[in-house]
Amino acid sequence: MNNKFVKVGLAGLLAASLAACSNQPAQQTPSTAPEAGNSGVYEVKGTGYGGEMNLKVTIADQKITDIELVDSHETNVVIDRAFPVMKERILEANSPVVDNVSAATFSSFGVKSAVADAMKQAGMDVEEITMTTQGPEKPASQREAETCDIVIVGGGPAGLAAAIGAKQTNANANVIVVEKLDILSGNGKFDMNFFDIINTEAQKKAGNEEWTVNQVENFIESKKDTGESAERIEVWANEENELDAWLRAMGVELNYNYGGTNHMAEDNQYSGEVIQAGLEKQAKELGVDIRTGTKGEELILDGKDVTGVKVTNNDNESYDIQAQAVIIATGGFCSNKELLAEYAPGYEIMNTSNQMGTTGDYVKIFEANGYKMENMGKMSVFANIIVPRRDLTGGADMNLLVNKEGELLANASGLDRAKMIQSQTDGAAYYITDKTGYDSFYRIRKHVGLGYYAEGKTLDELAAALSIDAAGLKASVEQYNADAEAGAENAVLGKVPSRALDAEGPFYGVRVEAANHMTKGGVAANEKAQVLFEDGSVVTGLYAAGEVTSQTGGYSQSVVFGKVAGENAAAALK
Ligand SMILES: Cc1cc2nc3c(=O)[nH]c(=O)nc-3n(C[C@H](O)[C@H](O)[C@H](O)COP(=O)(O)OP(=O)(O)OC[C@H]3O[C@@H](n4cnc5c(N)ncnc54)[C@H](O)[C@@H]3O)c2cc1C
């Protein structure tokens, strides 16, 4: 590590430390190693998920008084949420020996080890930091039960939308959100495309008639074969119709419509970044009591009615939250291989694009209570996630998938794609595109810009950068281009290539794998987001929304039915 003690701007701190430490030199230059007991600002480095992190750690009289993250290559939607939590923990403990921020283990390690380094330079005692270093164990304890009007389990898109919907319906409602991770917004904060939304400012600007004129009818028509009930589709359509206005009222603008119902915040900004920041802000402003690091467990029942939920927090305190309504918005179960093996056998061989919270904590509870579960084996697999970062990539107007030998791989999807890739040398496959592909889609430009893709001016250079066989790659491209030019079917792909690869570089490539992306099955909920028993009757006091339910859509549908759940739960309060 390349550490440096910085004197610049430290007059006050140095004076303070001089008073406390008589052998402190009167003057230090930036290159002078600090003596034991030194106060000052230490420029230190840590290694996070994306590589090097640069931090400034202020130490005064053996106390860590400030930590600044100068720069990092961490995923911004994670580090922006995780760093303040980590900083608070370290400052409070005056030590980096604290619990990692969940869903940000690598970033936590980077920050903690950098702080430990600064402390060592300041002559403070500190233990070696590893990836598994945690704070002192907390003994289990039982806290007094609490009562509120509505308790929401899960602080992702559906849970936050539910909280806002509830408070907007009844401002006096006492609403608690419990989120088991230390940061909010679930998978939503990673999302690029907010689709299914209709009647938007961006669609109107783009002249996208189909979704701005007769849009509700068109939406209903487009969803009629999804298997969702007609009542749910109608509510879904009407809510999507109002959603842009609802989001804009809280300052969330989706200004980029790139065809159909597809939206990003801007042409160079993912939707989830902006929507989730907006939902978090709005929920806080409306006075929702948000408790991160608090896991929802068993439901509390009175006969068959749901009257609350048991929770356990990071301090290992367990308590009951009694409520008139419980809304479960815990997402799917892509992160739980045991449940995958049971409900979608075979899919457990894949990694997932999901953050760690999607473990299906309520699946067994729902089943034990006799609630209706639907489509549990239905999966959505994302074709290309970056190894090992797990960001979703792809979407260029054209790409080749090749193996280590440079051989073209078939255009398989779903579980077949995962099996095909896993059967290659080292289980490796590479997504290759060119400058035209780069220009065609923002996600590729973003990932190239972030350095996730290898680049080559020639195919030889690209092959070298990816450590794949150059001769094999060139032979595959030659055949592919010949087929494209002749309008002939490519033997591997079983179709005529849409176009040839650019004659000249730059070319781009990245190692990818197919991954479990969304579980489409879950507990059945009606058009009011009420959970149903196996016989179709309503479970009193229980609502569910988002990926925890059986739903055909994604992000936007999760927000819609979260909002619907919150509104209906609040409207039913006595
Ligand atoms: C990388 C990535 C990119 C995606 N991109 C898109 C996209 O572009 N467009 C699209 O439509 N969809 C996309 N999706 C899918 C979309 O993110 C989900 O459909 C959406 O986030 C579902 O929202 P949710 O609130 O139901 O669940 P989640 O986002 O999973 O949130 C659930 C929350 O509940 C918490 N939780 C779980 N169990 C408990 C418990 N026991 N107690 C307390 N809290 C709990 C979790 O920690 C999590 O924070 C993407 C998914 C991923 C992983």
Ligand as a Chemical Component Dictionary entry (heavy atoms), coordinates in Angstrom:
data_LIG
# 
_chem_comp.id                   LIG 
_chem_comp.type                 NON-POLYMER 
_chem_comp.pdbx_formal_charge   0 
_chem_comp.three_letter_code    LIG 
# 
loop_
_chem_comp_atom.comp_id 
_chem_comp_atom.atom_id 
_chem_comp_atom.alt_atom_id 
_chem_comp_atom.type_symbol 
_chem_comp_atom.charge 
_chem_comp_atom.model_Cartn_x 
_chem_comp_atom.model_Cartn_y 
_chem_comp_atom.model_Cartn_z 
_chem_comp_atom.pdbx_ordinal 
LIG C1  C1  C 0 -28.829 -6.462  -11.484 1  
LIG C2  C2  C 0 -30.300 -6.396  -11.758 2  
LIG C3  C3  C 0 -30.774 -5.584  -12.769 3  
LIG C4  C4  C 0 -32.130 -5.545  -13.044 4  
LIG N1  N1  N 0 -32.560 -4.751  -14.050 5  
LIG C5  C5  C 0 -33.882 -4.666  -14.308 6  
LIG C6  C6  C 0 -34.357 -3.796  -15.317 7  
LIG O1  O1  O 0 -33.574 -3.118  -15.989 8  
LIG N2  N2  N 0 -35.703 -3.730  -15.513 9  
LIG C7  C7  C 0 -36.588 -4.481  -14.783 10 
LIG O2  O2  O 0 -37.796 -4.390  -15.010 11 
LIG N3  N3  N 0 -36.159 -5.304  -13.810 12 
LIG C8  C8  C 0 -34.843 -5.414  -13.554 13 
LIG N4  N4  N 0 -34.407 -6.225  -12.547 14 
LIG C9  C9  C 0 -35.411 -6.880  -11.684 15 
LIG C10 C10 C 0 -35.916 -5.896  -10.624 16 
LIG O3  O3  O 0 -34.805 -5.354  -9.958  17 
LIG C11 C11 C 0 -36.835 -6.586  -9.629  18 
LIG O4  O4  O 0 -37.953 -7.062  -10.315 19 
LIG C12 C12 C 0 -37.281 -5.620  -8.527  20 
LIG O5  O5  O 0 -36.178 -5.116  -7.825  21 
LIG C13 C13 C 0 -38.213 -6.325  -7.557  22 
LIG O6  O6  O 0 -38.500 -5.456  -6.500  23 
LIG P1  P1  P 0 -38.872 -6.042  -5.070  24 
LIG O7  O7  O 0 -39.017 -4.886  -4.158  25 
LIG O8  O8  O 0 -39.977 -6.984  -5.204  26 
LIG O9  O9  O 0 -37.621 -6.939  -4.655  27 
LIG P2  P2  P 0 -36.116 -6.582  -4.325  28 
LIG O10 O10 O 0 -35.609 -5.514  -5.184  29 
LIG O11 O11 O 0 -35.406 -7.869  -4.317  30 
LIG O12 O12 O 0 -36.186 -6.017  -2.839  31 
LIG C14 C14 C 0 -36.552 -6.849  -1.768  32 
LIG C15 C15 C 0 -35.936 -6.314  -0.496  33 
LIG O13 O13 O 0 -36.405 -7.079  0.605   34 
LIG C16 C16 C 0 -35.320 -7.369  1.467   35 
LIG N5  N5  N 0 -35.627 -8.577  2.247   36 
LIG C17 C17 C 0 -35.629 -9.862  1.818   37 
LIG N6  N6  N 0 -35.970 -10.689 2.829   38 
LIG C18 C18 C 0 -36.185 -9.908  3.909   39 
LIG C19 C19 C 0 -36.569 -10.180 5.250   40 
LIG N7  N7  N 0 -36.772 -11.423 5.691   41 
LIG N8  N8  N 0 -36.703 -9.135  6.100   42 
LIG C20 C20 C 0 -36.477 -7.851  5.687   43 
LIG N9  N9  N 0 -36.097 -7.550  4.433   44 
LIG C21 C21 C 0 -35.976 -8.565  3.549   45 
LIG C22 C22 C 0 -34.159 -7.537  0.523   46 
LIG O14 O14 O 0 -32.932 -7.402  1.200   47 
LIG C23 C23 C 0 -34.417 -6.434  -0.486  48 
LIG O15 O15 O 0 -33.842 -5.217  -0.081  49 
LIG C24 C24 C 0 -33.045 -6.315  -12.275 50 
LIG C25 C25 C 0 -32.569 -7.135  -11.265 51 
LIG C26 C26 C 0 -31.212 -7.182  -11.012 52 
LIG C27 C27 C 0 -30.722 -8.091  -9.946  53 
# 
loop_
_chem_comp_bond.comp_id 
_chem_comp_bond.atom_id_1 
_chem_comp_bond.atom_id_2 
_chem_comp_bond.value_order 
_chem_comp_bond.pdbx_ordinal 
LIG C1  C2  SING 1  
LIG C2  C3  SING 2  
LIG C2  C26 DOUB 3  
LIG C3  C4  DOUB 4  
LIG C4  N1  SING 5  
LIG C4  C24 SING 6  
LIG N1  C5  DOUB 7  
LIG C5  C6  SING 8  
LIG C5  C8  SING 9  
LIG C6  O1  DOUB 10 
LIG C6  N2  SING 11 
LIG N2  C7  SING 12 
LIG C7  O2  DOUB 13 
LIG C7  N3  SING 14 
LIG N3  C8  DOUB 15 
LIG C8  N4  SING 16 
LIG N4  C9  SING 17 
LIG N4  C24 SING 18 
LIG C9  C10 SING 19 
LIG C10 O3  SING 20 
LIG C10 C11 SING 21 
LIG C11 O4  SING 22 
LIG C11 C12 SING 23 
LIG C12 O5  SING 24 
LIG C12 C13 SING 25 
LIG C13 O6  SING 26 
LIG O6  P1  SING 27 
LIG P1  O7  DOUB 28 
LIG P1  O8  SING 29 
LIG P1  O9  SING 30 
LIG O9  P2  SING 31 
LIG P2  O10 DOUB 32 
LIG P2  O11 SING 33 
LIG P2  O12 SING 34 
LIG O12 C14 SING 35 
LIG C14 C15 SING 36 
LIG C15 O13 SING 37 
LIG C15 C23 SING 38 
LIG O13 C16 SING 39 
LIG C16 N5  SING 40 
LIG C16 C22 SING 41 
LIG N5  C17 SING 42 
LIG N5  C21 SING 43 
LIG C17 N6  DOUB 44 
LIG N6  C18 SING 45 
LIG C18 C19 SING 46 
LIG C18 C21 DOUB 47 
LIG C19 N7  SING 48 
LIG C19 N8  DOUB 49 
LIG N8  C20 SING 50 
LIG C20 N9  DOUB 51 
LIG N9  C21 SING 52 
LIG C22 O14 SING 53 
LIG C22 C23 SING 54 
LIG C23 O15 SING 55 
LIG C24 C25 DOUB 56 
LIG C25 C26 SING 57 
LIG C26 C27 SING 58 
# 
